[in-house]
Amino acid sequence: MMKYIYNYAMMIQNLHNQLVKSHSEFAFYFEANNGQPPVFFSNCEVFSSASVIKIPLLLAWAHLERAGEVDQREMCCLDDEPQVQGAGFSWMLHARRLPYHDILMMMISLSDNLCTNLVVQRIGLERVNQIFQDVLGLEHTRMQRKLMDLAARERGLDNWIGARDCIRFYQLFDQLTPAERAWILPMMCVQADCLLMRRIELDSLVFYHKPGFIPGVLHDWGFTDRCRIFLLTQKVQDQLPMLEIFGQAGRLMVEGAE
């Protein structure tokens, strides 16, 4: 036991040291279901969302569906929004009408930008932010623009997440009903990309998560049945060493959750 505690503490300290040396802004959280206290350290509170905004957006949809205001069985027309590209491939589909369940699935599993904008359109941007603040209890998480809206970005509008809000996401997932978890969790374990799993054997661990990355920003937020973990980084000057740090952090899902 003492050796395990020592190795665990060394892993955490080494991770912190490397993040400090990276000269980036970061926030890291790890909580295992083994009795060890949670670990949280950061040098920044508010981060450019880089797709992690899709997690609270999914939770906002779940809240509205619980209230009877939306229904994932409702049909959505893919042509109702400008055909933005980037992540995802919905803009290339021949089928142009899909149930919102499939739109939400592509938003999460493929980080599809068109599908995300269609969800925002269905809810309304102002209502999204009202739910974030008043219903979900998020302090710094905000959507100021739709995705791939470069004109809005040039005006200084962006999408933001808070480090402590990302801890709050776990509490919100705990509050989901069994029926909600039944349709939400499968979307989150079939991600096309993964930063924290870079040093973990393929198919050896079910990781429910949402990564995100744009130039200078890399995030991964998620959980397994044994732990909760996220790493947020921005102002990243050198991507390759940071990807190595993500891989080292991800090892805690195996070694730190024992």
C-alpha positions as CSV (number, residue, x, y, z in Angstrom):
1,M,0.0,0.0,0.0
2,M,2.8,2.5,0.9
3,K,4.5,1.8,-2.4
4,Y,1.2,2.4,-4.3
5,I,0.6,5.7,-2.5
6,Y,4.2,6.7,-3.2
7,N,4.0,5.9,-6.9
8,Y,0.6,7.6,-7.2
9,A,1.9,10.8,-5.5
10,M,5.0,10.7,-7.8
11,M,2.8,10.5,-10.9
12,I,0.7,13.4,-9.8
13,Q,3.8,15.6,-8.9
14,N,5.5,14.7,-12.2
15,L,2.4,15.6,-14.1
16,H,2.1,19.0,-12.3
17,N,5.8,19.7,-12.9
18,Q,5.5,19.0,-16.7
19,L,2.4,21.2,-17.0
20,V,4.2,24.0,-15.3
21,K,7.2,23.6,-17.6
22,S,5.0,23.7,-20.6
23,H,4.3,27.4,-20.0
24,S,0.6,26.7,-21.0
25,E,-2.5,27.5,-19.1
26,F,-3.9,24.3,-17.6
27,A,-6.4,22.6,-15.3
28,F,-6.3,19.0,-14.2
29,Y,-8.7,16.9,-12.2
30,F,-8.6,13.3,-11.1
31,E,-10.9,11.4,-8.8
32,A,-10.8,7.6,-8.3
33,N,-13.4,5.5,-6.7
34,N,-10.7,4.0,-4.3
35,G,-10.9,6.3,-1.4
36,Q,-8.1,8.6,-2.4
37,P,-9.0,12.3,-2.2
38,P,-9.6,14.1,-5.6
39,V,-6.7,15.9,-7.2
40,F,-7.3,19.3,-8.7
41,F,-4.7,21.9,-9.8
42,S,-4.8,24.7,-12.2
43,N,-3.3,28.0,-13.1
44,C,-6.4,29.2,-15.0
45,E,-10.1,29.1,-14.5
46,V,-11.7,30.0,-17.9
47,F,-10.8,28.2,-21.1
48,S,-11.7,28.4,-24.8
49,S,-14.1,25.5,-25.1
50,A,-12.6,23.7,-28.1
51,S,-15.7,21.3,-28.4
52,V,-16.0,20.5,-24.7
53,I,-18.9,23.0,-24.8
54,K,-20.8,20.1,-26.4
55,I,-21.0,18.4,-23.0
56,P,-23.1,21.1,-21.3
57,L,-25.1,21.5,-24.5
58,L,-26.0,17.8,-24.3
59,L,-27.0,18.2,-20.7
60,A,-29.1,21.2,-21.6
61,W,-30.9,19.0,-24.2
62,A,-31.5,16.3,-21.5
63,H,-33.0,18.9,-19.2
64,L,-35.4,20.2,-21.9
65,E,-36.4,16.7,-22.9
66,R,-37.1,15.9,-19.3
67,A,-39.4,19.0,-19.2
68,G,-41.1,18.0,-22.4
69,E,-39.8,20.9,-24.5
70,V,-37.8,18.9,-27.0
71,D,-37.8,15.3,-28.2
72,Q,-34.8,13.4,-29.7
73,R,-37.3,11.5,-31.9
74,E,-38.2,14.8,-33.6
75,M,-36.9,15.1,-37.2
76,C,-34.2,17.7,-38.0
77,C,-33.4,19.0,-41.5
78,L,-29.6,19.3,-42.0
79,D,-30.2,22.1,-44.5
80,D,-31.7,24.5,-41.8
81,E,-28.2,25.8,-40.9
82,P,-25.2,26.9,-43.1
83,Q,-23.2,23.9,-44.1
84,V,-20.2,24.4,-41.9
85,Q,-17.5,21.8,-42.1
86,G,-14.5,21.2,-39.9
87,A,-15.2,18.2,-37.6
88,G,-17.9,15.7,-38.6
89,F,-19.4,14.8,-42.0
90,S,-23.1,15.5,-41.7
91,W,-22.7,18.2,-44.4
92,M,-21.8,15.4,-46.9
93,L,-24.8,13.1,-46.1
94,H,-27.3,12.3,-48.8
95,A,-30.0,11.9,-46.2
96,R,-31.0,15.4,-45.2
97,R,-33.5,14.6,-42.5
98,L,-32.5,12.8,-39.4
99,P,-34.0,12.4,-35.8
100,Y,-32.4,14.7,-33.3
101,H,-31.0,11.6,-31.5
102,D,-28.7,11.1,-34.5
103,I,-27.9,14.8,-34.6
104,L,-26.9,14.7,-30.9
105,M,-24.9,11.5,-31.5
106,M,-22.8,13.0,-34.2
107,M,-22.4,16.2,-32.2
108,I,-20.8,14.2,-29.4
109,S,-19.1,11.2,-31.1
110,L,-17.8,13.0,-34.1
111,S,-17.8,16.5,-32.7
112,D,-19.8,17.5,-35.8
113,N,-20.1,21.2,-36.1
114,L,-23.1,21.4,-38.3
115,C,-25.0,19.1,-35.9
116,T,-24.0,21.2,-33.0
117,N,-25.3,24.3,-34.7
118,L,-28.6,22.6,-35.4
119,V,-29.0,21.7,-31.7
120,V,-28.2,25.3,-30.8
121,Q,-30.7,26.5,-33.3
122,R,-33.4,24.2,-31.9
123,I,-32.9,25.4,-28.4
124,G,-31.9,29.0,-29.1
125,L,-28.6,30.5,-28.1
126,E,-30.0,32.7,-25.4
127,R,-31.9,29.8,-23.9
128,V,-28.8,27.7,-23.9
129,N,-27.0,30.2,-21.8
130,Q,-29.9,30.6,-19.5
131,I,-30.0,26.8,-18.9
132,F,-26.2,26.8,-18.4
133,Q,-26.4,29.4,-15.7
134,D,-29.8,29.0,-14.0
135,V,-30.5,25.3,-14.3
136,L,-27.1,23.6,-14.6
137,G,-25.4,26.0,-12.2
138,L,-22.4,26.7,-14.4
139,E,-20.5,29.9,-13.6
140,H,-18.1,30.4,-16.5
141,T,-19.5,28.2,-19.3
142,R,-21.0,30.3,-22.1
143,M,-21.8,30.0,-25.8
144,Q,-21.4,33.4,-27.5
145,R,-21.5,32.1,-31.1
146,K,-22.3,29.1,-33.2
147,L,-19.4,26.9,-34.3
148,M,-17.3,27.8,-37.3
149,D,-18.7,31.3,-37.2
150,L,-15.5,33.1,-38.1
151,A,-17.1,36.5,-38.4
152,A,-18.4,36.3,-34.8
153,R,-14.9,35.1,-33.6
154,E,-13.4,38.2,-35.3
155,R,-15.8,40.3,-33.2
156,G,-14.3,38.8,-30.1
157,L,-17.2,36.3,-29.5
158,D,-16.2,32.8,-28.4
159,N,-17.4,29.7,-26.4
160,W,-16.0,29.2,-22.9
161,I,-15.8,26.6,-20.2
162,G,-14.8,26.9,-16.6
163,A,-12.4,24.5,-14.9
164,R,-14.6,24.2,-11.8
165,D,-17.6,23.9,-14.1
166,C,-16.0,20.8,-15.6
167,I,-16.0,19.3,-12.1
168,R,-19.7,20.3,-11.9
169,F,-20.4,18.3,-15.1
170,Y,-19.8,15.1,-13.1
171,Q,-22.4,16.0,-10.6
172,L,-24.8,16.7,-13.4
173,F,-24.2,13.3,-14.9
174,D,-24.9,11.8,-11.6
175,Q,-28.3,13.4,-11.6
176,L,-29.3,11.9,-15.0
177,T,-32.1,9.4,-14.9
178,P,-31.3,5.7,-15.9
179,A,-33.2,6.3,-19.1
180,E,-31.1,9.4,-19.9
181,R,-27.9,7.6,-19.2
182,A,-29.0,4.8,-21.5
183,W,-29.0,7.0,-24.6
184,I,-26.2,9.5,-23.6
185,L,-23.4,7.2,-22.4
186,P,-23.2,5.1,-25.7
187,M,-22.6,8.4,-27.6
188,M,-19.6,9.2,-25.3
189,C,-17.6,6.0,-25.6
190,V,-17.3,5.9,-29.4
191,Q,-15.2,9.0,-29.8
192,A,-13.2,9.4,-33.0
193,D,-10.4,11.1,-31.1
194,C,-8.8,10.6,-27.7
195,L,-6.0,12.4,-26.0
196,L,-6.0,10.8,-22.5
197,M,-6.0,7.3,-23.9
198,R,-2.7,7.7,-25.9
199,R,-0.8,5.5,-23.4
200,I,-3.5,2.9,-22.7
201,E,-3.9,-0.3,-24.6
202,L,-6.7,-0.2,-27.2
203,D,-10.0,-1.6,-26.2
204,S,-8.8,-2.2,-22.6
205,L,-10.9,0.5,-21.0
206,V,-14.3,2.0,-21.6
207,F,-13.8,5.8,-21.5
208,Y,-16.8,8.1,-21.7
209,H,-15.5,11.4,-22.8
210,K,-15.4,14.4,-25.0
211,P,-12.0,15.7,-26.4
212,G,-11.5,19.0,-28.2
213,F,-8.7,20.7,-29.9
214,I,-8.0,23.8,-32.0
215,P,-4.7,25.5,-32.5
216,G,-3.1,26.2,-29.1
217,V,-6.0,24.5,-27.2
218,L,-6.2,20.8,-26.2
219,H,-8.8,19.3,-23.9
220,D,-10.1,15.9,-22.8
221,W,-12.9,15.5,-20.3
222,G,-14.4,12.2,-19.2
223,F,-14.9,9.3,-16.8
224,T,-14.7,5.5,-16.5
225,D,-16.6,3.3,-14.1
226,R,-13.6,3.7,-11.7
227,C,-12.5,7.3,-12.0
228,R,-13.2,10.8,-13.3
229,I,-10.5,12.8,-15.1
230,F,-10.0,15.8,-17.3
231,L,-7.1,17.9,-18.6
232,L,-7.7,21.4,-20.1
233,T,-4.9,23.2,-21.8
234,Q,-4.6,26.4,-23.7
235,K,-1.8,28.8,-25.0
236,V,0.0,25.6,-25.9
237,Q,3.2,26.5,-27.7
238,D,4.4,23.0,-28.7
239,Q,1.7,20.4,-29.4
240,L,3.7,17.2,-29.5
241,P,5.2,17.5,-25.9
242,M,1.7,18.4,-24.7
243,L,0.2,15.2,-26.3
244,E,2.8,13.2,-24.4
245,I,1.6,14.9,-21.1
246,F,-1.9,13.9,-22.0
247,G,-0.8,10.3,-22.4
248,Q,0.9,10.4,-19.0
249,A,-2.1,11.9,-17.4
250,G,-4.3,9.2,-18.9
251,R,-2.2,6.5,-17.3
252,L,-3.9,7.4,-14.0
253,M,-7.1,5.9,-15.3
254,V,-5.3,2.5,-15.0
255,E,-2.6,3.0,-12.3
256,G,-4.3,5.6,-10.2
257,A,-7.7,3.9,-10.1
258,E,-6.4,0.6,-8.7
